[in-house]
Amino acid sequence: MGLPLFRLLDPADAVAEPGELVWEGPHEKAAEAYQRRYEIAEGHVILTTWQGNLHEVIYQTPAKDDAASADRNAVLLAHYGDGHPFNEILDNGYGKTYRRAGMERYALWSYAMDYTTVGTMAFHAVKWG
């Protein structure tokens, strides 16, 4: 798997660009947050910065089958868990919601679109109120 991996809460200016920038602009749901969408070999990745740090990463990287999706998500959850497991807390029929032990991070997987989002709960609270 060649997906770019990032460190949540890294300073925005320290985050390496993972590919070609195809769009950037203010976040539509979170004041003072900014998004950048990059084209990568597997699809797209959206990086959201807020308060000067990276707070959310959206992987728009549909896999070829369920096994590949499961493998990708296992890698992402392990990386963004930083040694702490993510626990599934909801399956609403469209996707799954996860919270990392300690509740500082969240992950969402839309199995309808096969997109995976990881982020900080601090940003999640601002984004969704």
N, C-alpha and C positions, 0 to 999 in steps of 0.2 A: 504494500500500500504506500503510495507516494503522497498522501494528503499533507499539506502544510499544517504544522501544529504550532500553537502559540501559547503564551503564558498569560492567563488572565491577570489583570491588574498591573501588567507591565506599563511603563510610561508610553504614551501614544507615539512619541518620536523615536522610541527604541524598537517599534514593531516593524519587522522587515516586510516589504511588499512581496506577496507570494506569487504574483503574476501581473498580467496587464490590467491596469485600472480601467474599468469600463463605465463606472458611475460613482459619483460622490455627492453628498448633500446632507442637510440636517435630518435627523430622525423625526418621523412624522408623529410619534407618540411620546417622545421624551425630550423635554426642553433641554437645551445645551448639549445634547448628544449628537454625534456626527457619524455617518456611515460611509464606508467605501466598499464597493463591490468589485471584485477581481475575477478575471477569467483564469482558470487553472485547467490543467489537462483533464481532470475528472468532472468539470462543470464550473461552478462558481463558489466563491467564499465571500461572505460579507463580514467586515470587521466594524464593530461599533465601539467608539470611544466616548467616554463621558468623564467629566472632571479630570481630564488630562491622562486617563488611563484606559486600557483595553478592558471592556466589561462584557462583551458578547461576541460570539463567533457563530455564524450561520453557515453550515455546509450544505450547499445546494448541489449535491453530488449523488444523484440516483445511481444505485448499483444495478448490476445485470440480473441479480436474483436475490431471493430471501437470505440465502447463506452468505452472500457477499455483503448484504446490508447488515446482517448480524455481526460479521467479522469487523466491518468498518466501525459500527457503533461500539463494539467491545474495545477497540483501540482508542476511540475518542473518549469514552467514559473512563478508561484507565488513565489516559494522559491527563485529562482535566480534573480527575479526582485527586491528583497529587498524593496518591497513597491511601486515599479514603474511598470507600465504595459509594457508588450511587445506588439508591434504592428506588425501585418503581413504586410510585404512589398513586398512579391513576392510569387506566386505559379506558379512554372514552369512545372507542370504536373508530376513531380517526387517527389516533396516535397515542403515545405514551409520555407521561411526565415523570421525571426522576428528580430526587433531591439527594445531594451528597450528604453523607453523615456529617453532622454539625450544622447543617442547613445554610451554609454560606454560598452554595452553588446550586444551580438547577440545570437540567437538560430536558429537551423536548425532542421527540422523534415523531414526525408526521409520516405514518406508513402509507398514506394516500399519495404523498409527493416524494417520499423517501428523502426528506431533508432533516438534518440534525442541527439543533441549536444548543449551545452551552453558554452559560453566563453566570454573573454574580447575582445573588439575591438582592443586594442593594440596588442594582440597576433594574432588576425585575420589578421591585416595588415602585420605582419611579415610572417605568414603562407602562405598567398595568394599574398603578394607583392602588 
